[in-house]
Each structure stands twice: as C-alpha cells, then as structure tokens.
Amino acid sequence: MSVAFGLGAVFLPFALRVLPEPLCRHKAVFCLGIETGLLVLLLWLAARWSGAGWFPLPVLPGVLYGAAFAWGMALLIRYARLSGWLRAALCLGLGVALMLTVNALLDRLAGPAVPGRVHGLGFRFDFSNWADPWVLNENVNTIVTLALGGAGLACLAAGLAVSLRRRRK
C-alpha cells in the first residue's frame, strides 16, 4: 500500500490526462482526492497489520487536519481567480495558520510529547534558551512561522502593487 501511495503521488497526474473534457479541468481535485484516500487506507492497513490501536483515533483527525491545509492550498491555486502573488500570499497564510495550531491539536489528540508541557495556540518561545529541547522546538517553530508570515506579507504587497499598476493602465 505504501508503494501504491508513493507511486500515485508521482504517476497519478500523468494517468489522469486521459479524463474526458469536462472532468480534465479538475485533475488536481481528483489526484488529491485519490491520494488522500490512499493515505487513509495506508494508515488503516498499517494499524491493522501491526495490531496497533491508533487508528482511527488519535491519528485520523490529525492527518485529515493536515490534509485540509493541502486541500485548501490546492483549491486556492487551482480555482481562485486572483493573481499568482495573492494566491501565494493566501497559501502562505494557510501555512501560518497550520504552524500556529497543529501542535495544540496534536497534543489534544495524542497527548503531549513532553509530559506536563501542553502546547497552546501559538508558541511559547524563549530565544535566550536553546538548551531545552521543548523550548528549542518552540523557538524554531516561531522562526519558521515568522518567515512564512513575512513571505506572505511580501507576496501580498507584490500582488497589491501589480493590481494597482494594472488599474492605472
């Protein structure tokens, strides 16, 4: 199943080229839908094969939460009638939202990775402390989130500048 999942990610876009005309405009949705289904099937089979009790809870809600962001980005890129800069800004904004919320969600689903340290929304960073592994993780997540946000704001500014320039012409 894992091989089918991986091969699907590589070859499914090429296989979907044979879709008839009204459906071929939505290849991204079909591809992502099939891959999401294969991922859920892979997780279910892995849990059954190993005898683990982690499927569907706590794993499936976390996986679907992460997949929702991939779906959101794919739908924005494919269907939003905005400039590339504005679509990029929105996708980066979704990345920021994921970074700010995913650890809190995973702590609630699976329990905290470090006992007694539960993530909230956002980060508890301390740039003066890089020795504690939990704080180190918070520091790195903060830096990545700030970089995503900064890139998103830069894309937003570029998109607005392009649209203003077009309106002046």
Stockholm file with secondary structure:
# STOCKHOLM 1.0

chainA/1-169         MSVAFGLGAVFLPFALRVLPEPLCRHKAVFCLGIETGLLVLLLWLAARWSGAGWFPLPVLPGVLYGAAFAWGMALLIRYARLSGWLRAALCLGLGVALMLTVNALLDRLAGPAVPGRVHGLGFRFDFSNWADPWVLNENVNTIVTLALGGAGLACLAAGLAVSLRRRRK
#=GR chainA/1-169 SS CHHHHHHHHHHHHHHGGGSCHHHHTTHHHHHHHHHHHHHHHHHHHHHHHHTCSCTTTTHHHHHHHHHHHHHHHHHHHHHCCSCHHHHHHHHHHHHHHHHHHHHHHHHHHHCCSBTTBCCCSSCCCCTTCCSSHHHHHHHHHHHHHHHHHHHHHHHHHHHHHHHHHHHHC
#=GC SS_cons         CHHHHHHHHHHHHHHGGGSCHHHHTTHHHHHHHHHHHHHHHHHHHHHHHHTCSCTTTTHHHHHHHHHHHHHHHHHHHHHCCSCHHHHHHHHHHHHHHHHHHHHHHHHHHHCCSBTTBCCCSSCCCCTTCCSSHHHHHHHHHHHHHHHHHHHHHHHHHHHHHHHHHHHHC
//
